[in-house]
Amino acid sequence: METEIINRVAGSGLVSLDLETYYHPGERVVYDLKDNLFMGLILKEKDFRAFLKEHNWSQYTGKNVAITCTEDAIVPTWAYMLLTLHLQPYAHTVVYGTLADLDEKLYFDAIAAINPEDYRDARVVVKGCSKVPVPVAAYVELTRLLKPVVQSLLFGEPCSTVPLYKRPR
């Protein structure tokens, strides 16, 4: 007498959403303005503009770039803007901040492309484990996006979830 194994998870109607699939695989680099400072203290506009004209910006083609200054120097806002203008034609994404800020931006862009209507009235499980780092901010943004449309929102794996939200009846 054989007993059939029933996959209750498959029959549960849960929709699994894995943020790992939204990870942008492009290379991440930091452009540190400290290398453009005179004596590690100030940014000379004339020298900086000359550097911007001469620098090989094509080396950033397709890359994700975080621009920052790790020296304790006063860098005018326009310097970051000029740097962005030169990076933008080549880089996939440019942000001000750290590599963590860059990852958040990449995830936010990917999440913004999700159509929440695809999850209308669904019971959604947001997968918790991944092989790539997913910033907490991405989970928060996804929650903000899905809450108005889902029937319920859970975290974890379909076989072991943490309930987060259930639409009132």
N, C-alpha and C positions, 0 to 999 in steps of 0.2 A: 504494500500500500504506500504509494508515493504521496507526499503532501506538496502541493505547489507553493513555491515561495512567492509571496506577493510583495511588490515594491510599493510600500505605502507612501514613500516620498514622491514617487513619480505620479501617483494618483491623487496627491494632495492639492494640486492646483497651484502650488507655489511657483513663483517666477524668481529665478536666481539672477542676481545682477552682480557681476564681478568687476570692481573698479580696476583691477589689474589689466583688464583688456583695454582700458583707456590710457595706459601708460605710453607716453611718447618715447619711441626708442632712440631718438636723435641724441647726439653727443651734447653734453652739458659742459660749458666752460665759463670761467669767471674772467672778466676784463677788469683789472684793478688799475684805477687811475693813479695810484701811487707812483707808477713808472713814468708818468708824465709830469710829476712835480719837480720844481726847481729846488734842489737841496732838501727834498723831502718835506717841504713846507708850503710852497705856494705854486699855483698854476699860472704860468705866464701865457696870456692869451695869444700873443704873436707866435711863440714857439709851439703852442698846442695846435693852432690852426695850420701851421706848417707841417706838423706831424700828421694831422688828419689828411692832408693832401697827399703826402708821400707814402703813407702806410698801405700795405697790401691787405685790403679788406676782404678780398675773395677767400682768404683762409678761413673765414667764418661761414662760408656757404653751407646752408642746411643745419647749422649748429644752433643750439639754444644758449643764449648768452645772458649772464647776470653781470651787470655793471655795478661797481662799488669803488670805494676808496678805503683801504685798510689803514691808512696813515691818519693820524690826528691832525688833519689840515682842513682849512676852510676851502671848500671847492664850490665855486659858484654853480648854481642850478643850470645855467646855460651850457656849462661844460658837459653835463650828462645829456642834455638835449642834443648838442652837436654830435656827441659820440653815438647816440641813438640814430641820428640821421645818416651817419656813415655805415653803421652796422645793418640797419633795417633792409637795405636792398639785397643783402646776402644771407643774413641769419634767418632761421625759422621763427624764432621768438627772441625778443629783447626785453629784459626787466631790470629794474633797479633793485638791488638787494643781494641776497645770498643764494646759494644753490637750492636751499630749502624754499625760498621765495619763488625761485624759478619753477621748481616742481609743482608748487601750489598753482601757479599761473597756468602751467600746461594742463593740469587736471581741471582747473576751472574752465578753460577753453573747451576741453573735451566734454565736460558735464553740460556746458551751455548748448552743445550740439544735440543733447538727448531731447527727444520729444516726450514730454511728460505724458501726453495723451496715449502713448504706447503702453503706459502702465495704469491707465484709468481702471479703477475698481479691482485691481490686481492685489494679490497677497504677495508682496515682494520681500525676498530675503537678500540682504546686502551681504555678500561674502566677506568674511573677516580675515581670512588667511590669504597671503599672496607671496609670490616669489620676488616681487619688487616692492620697494617702500611706497606706501600710499599715505600721504599726509592726512592727519586727522581733519584738517580743514576741508579736504575733498569729501570725507564722509558727512561733514556738517553741511556742505553745499548740496550734496545729493539729497540729504534729508529734507532740506529746505525746498528743493525742487519737487520732490515726490509727495510730500505730506498732503498737499491739497487734492491730489487725485487718487491716491491708493486707498484700498480698503484696509490694508494693514501693512506695517513695515516691521521687519524683523532683521536681526543681525546674527551672523554666524554661518552655519552650514544647514541645509534643509533638514538634516537628521538631528540637529541640535541647535536650536535657535534661541535668541534672547528677544522676547517681544518688546518692541519699542513704541508702537502706535497702533491703535485700532480706531477706525472711524466710528463715532457714536451712531447709534441707530436712530 
